[in-house]
C-alpha cells in the first residue's frame, strides 16, 4: 500500500480535462508510477535547469544487441534510477 501523503498528487501526464475544464490529477500508486516513468524516459540532465541528475540513459540502450550482460546492466541502471525517487 502506498502512503498518499508521501506520494502526493500531480497533473495527469495525459493532460486530460475534467467536466469543469480543469486538468485531471492523479495520486497514490498511479502518481508514483508516472513519476518513475517520467524519470526513466527523460534523457539524463535534459532538465538540468530545474532538476539535478534527473533522467536516465535508457534511450541509449535501444538498438543494442540483446545479450545477457546487457540485460543485467540495463536492469541495474533502471533499478538505480527508480531508487532515486525519494518517495
Helices and strands as residue ranges (DSSP letters): H 4-7, E 9-11, E 25-27, H 28-41, G 58-61, H 68-83
